[in-house]
Amino acid sequence: MPTIADCRFFRFIIPNTENQFRMPAPFSNAARENMSNPVEISTTNGQSWSIYWIVEEEHPHRIVFTGGWRAFYEHYHLRIDNTMLFSYHQPKFFYVAIHDARYCEINYGRNLRNGSLPAIPAHGNYTVQFFAIIPVNDPDTLMLPLRFSRDYGRSLPRPLTLTTPTGHHHRVAWNMEPNGRIVLHGGWDAVREHYGLKDQWLVLFRYHEAQNTMYVMFFNGHTMEINYLAHAKPGTDSTCISYPTAPKSRHIADGFRSTNPFFVSPIVHRLATRFLPNVPPLPGVYEDSPISITNERGAWTVQYTHYVGRTTRCFGMGWCALATACQLRHGHVCVFERLAPQDYRLHIY
């Protein structure tokens, strides 16, 4: 299960949930001791709601939303078969995206930047969000919702590259069925095997039309997001988020020892103090987000963004101050060790 500071899970609207709403048992077990009461729920249009909760007497492991829930339920016209994606940031905040019966997010209009709550990756600058349920006894294909297929099928690249929270990329072929729905096939079976995905698990898709990129997250049978980055055992080496090709950088990556994920970036003389190019997709972080970077010389905040007119990513605003303070120059190699989704430790070689 993801750490509680970055925990996501789905909940389906079922009959008799207009007055109270149960949280998953795994989440309740981990969160109930420290979770505020009430909690604040913010939706994608920036509105905030205070919701009180209790621990269910019949099932002591379950947190149940009660006071304020019915007003929330009625305001968003929730219906049976709607689905809610909760992102919990302890101890008080939930960010919620609501999906219709066709598994596509309902866009109420995003206005988080103007609110008092912090903007978070759960409501990033993706174009559209939807999910799919892995079918039973069909390991080779996955059908995407009709609405997404109809609206974006003509511009979707072939093959489609899926980027996972670990930063890995998987190329998957797709076809348009006669009913108008996109079906993933060639390469999808390898994704299922690699991540140990099972029947009836959920796959969340976030499509960025401008960059033509598709991010995916995986949710288990309890509808909890699977955090593959946390599965390395203590004392073992973690993975390189993006394996470098330059010999020196590759040698440093092979010798770097940490239980945390990391990526390696060489310093090129003409760019050293302007921005850092070719930053890989960072797990759990969307573009135009601030990244905190620390080392023994200090702490800096840099902007994770992309080049104008290009799809590759970089560290932009704030990088110049870091590069100057750390006296970076041509020939140096930087290792960025991931401490949290938006916190990195810098090692210079």
Number of C-alpha atoms within 10 A of each C-alpha: 19 17 14 16 14 19 19 26 23 23 19 18 18 14 9 9 18 18 15 16 21 17 17 18 16 14 21 18 14 14 16 17 9 10 18 15 14 18 19 19 20 21 22 21 17 20 15 18 17 16 18 16 21 17 15 13 9 7 9 12 18 21 22 18 22 18 16 16 21 17 14 18 17 12 9 11 9 20 17 14 16 20 23 20 21 23 25 25 17 17 17 15 22 20 23 21 22 23 21 16 13 17 23 24 21 15 15 13 10 15 14 19 12 10 13 10 15 9 16 17 17 20 19 18 16 20 13 17 22 22 21 18 17 19 16 10 9 10 18 16 18 19 19 21 18 16 16 19 18 13 10 14 17 9 9 17 13 11 15 18 18 21 20 22 20 19 21 17 17 16 16 18 17 22 16 16 11 7 7 15 18 22 19 20 17 16 17 21 17 16 19 16 11 9 12 9 19 18 15 16 18 23 19 19 22 21 21 16 15 11 14 14 17 20 22 16 20 22 22 18 12 15 20 24 22 19 18 14 17 15 12 14 9 11 9 11 14 19 21 22 23 20 17 18 9 10 9 15 21 15 12 16 21 13 9 17 15 16 19 21 24 24 22 24 23 22 20 16 13 10 13 21 19 17 22 21 20 15 17 17 24 22 20 18 18 21 17 17 19 20 19 18 21 18 13 9 10 10 15 16 19 22 18 24 20 19 14 8 8 9 14 15 20 21 24 19 16 19 22 19 16 20 17 13 13 15 11 20 17 12 13 17 20 18 21 22 23 21 15 17 16 19 16 21 17 19 15 15 12
